[in-house]
Amino acid sequence: MIRMSNIVKKYVMGDEEIYALDHVSFRVKPGEFVAITGPSGSGKSTLMNIIGCLDIAQEGEYFLNGQPVESYDQRQLARIRNQNIGFIFQGYNLLPKLNALENVELPLVYQNIRAGERRRRAMEALEQVGLKGRIRHRPQEMSGGQQQRCAIARALAQHPSLILADEPTGNLDQKTGQEILTLFSHLHAQGNTVILITHDTSVAARAQRQIHIEDGKIDEKEGNG
């Protein structure tokens, strides 16, 4: 599903070149649950942006579902983000004026999916994350854990080939965070490919594999699954 080879992303600060990513190479197979860890400034956010087609590398190759991402223009990258990648963010990114059902349906509008199919997929995703009874609630009427479940449902409704989660438990208390991680484990068990970005090693340990990044370079170890 993902193959990165010698990915480089660098910035110029004065007379110095700073490597955010220094010849990074790794693969993710379909159906894997992978955590990317690292301290602040390690390069994990830059790596996430490239994986999610929010940015492109200056050097190296990135193949997503067998296609070379570097060859795509901005319009094509936007289509990949909308159709192939389900994003889940620490801040939920829900629209406050829309209820849970409408928030989950919204990305499907941009995919030009018909109203009936949008509603069916949104309801199915909300039920999958345990929010069947909250579909008419707006974000401010839901707890942090419920908002994150809504954000996960929004990603699932798109039927993405990849779920990309950035610090999804960062704003949650420990108990609610563990519930969200259990939900990710269930999604993985159902065959979803999940990449989890986190600075928390206990969160990362829930994944099959851990990719640790520091100073733009990576190493790997097995997770607890």
C-alpha angles and dihedrals in degrees: 000000000000125000120172122181124187094334113188129189118169139168132206116233110180107306093340132090113217117201111217087176118021111198095313118190129178144127136224119199124213111276097021126135108216130176122205112204136180144127125273110293093019095120099256094121091050090049091049091052091053094045089050093048090242088122137013131227124250093218137015134037131286119189118188114188088346095305124115106240094199090069094060125098123222094269091052092047090052090053091051091050091050099044107027107032129059109203122206117184135194091241094050092227093221119159108246097215093054126076123232094270093048092047091053092046095049100085089049089059088061089051089057092238114163119259097249093050091045091054093047094050093045093050091047092051094047091050089049091058095043099256100115090120094049103054094117095046120107119222094262089056092057133073121246091260092051091049090052090049088052090052089051090050090051089055093045094050089064090061090226124190088223133035110205114191122187113201090322094177096041096105096039134091117249097262094048091043090055090051090053091048090051088053090053089051089053091049090051091049088055090059102265120144108233130187114187121195113204144147090207113095092199089057091046091052089070090069128085093237135019124211110195118200126193130161088359095301129105142214130178140223137170121266128216092255 
